Amino acid sequence: MASCMYVTIHARLRLHLLQAWLSTVYRLRRDSLSTVVTILPGILASLGWWLDPKSVCEGISFRAPQPSVSLVTDASSLGWGAHLGNLRTQGLWSAGELSLHINVWELRAVRLPCQAFRECIQGHCILCEDCNMTAMFYINKQGEPGRPPLCQETARLWEFCIAHSIHLVASFLPEVQNTLADHLSRSFQAHECSVHPDVIRSVFLKWGFPLMDLFASRKNRKCQVFCSLQEHSPGSLLDAFLIQWKDHLCYTFPPFPLVHRVLLKLCRDRARLILVALVYHSSRAVGGHSNSAPPVARPDHSGPQMTL
């Protein structure tokens, strides 16, 4: 298999997947050569690629593909962003993705824009520019068996690209030159969901009038002082996660992907917070916060149920 890496297209990717799995169940200096391991169904299925003559016999061109378009990407602790010429895309991390390693974020921040721009880049060789050296290495080497999570994320990226005839060439872009993608990964338009003024007044009368709205815009803020990544105007602050919440009663109606981070900071700062969140009954409830009051449902309003 190793001998095919330089003569068979994508053989390196297939081999690295097998090696990454093997590194989790077998240690060369620890285990005997007679050790028996059970191959997972997914790994066993991937070995079928090596049995396909059409795949194995597809050689590598002496003339490397030349990129025809540039995709610039970046990732932050909040989300990801990318631009392809004049096209732009961005997204927030889900609650489950917030705990991933930064290098997994960077690789995912390449796959998600490729999916978003699929119709524009299908059939092309793409120069992927990013300010993360690890992501560049993993893309160009089609993974590395020593770090299975990164190898698996790289495989997901390449599997998508192979399925849509996209060839990737990664290049390092210094952070000072990656300003637009960096901005897109950190700055998101505030969602325009807003609680009706009469409802929010009844809430404040019951639990107190907060000093600060943690996630708002100038148009939908509920307090004179508010946090917003989008604008600088009288009364506005920047990132709500960078300030202390414990000194004052605060109000927040955060974007759904940020609810988990809000709850973590609420416990960490031992803050007093009026939190409004949409309830999705198909999702698992988040509980276990002893310093929070029981949710209060407002079923008398149309649309998604609101929990205070």
PyMOL commands that set and color helices and strands:
alter all, ss='L'
color gray80, all
select helices_A, chain A and resi 2-4+11-25+41-51+53-56+97-99+102-116+118-121+133-141+148-163+175-177+179-186+197-207+240-242+256-269
alter helices_A, ss='H'
color red, helices_A
select strands_A, chain A and resi 69-75+79-84+87-92+125-130+167-172+212-213+225-227+236-237+249-252+272-275+277-278+297-298+306-307
alter strands_A, ss='S'
color yellow, strands_A
deselect
rebuild
show_as cartoon
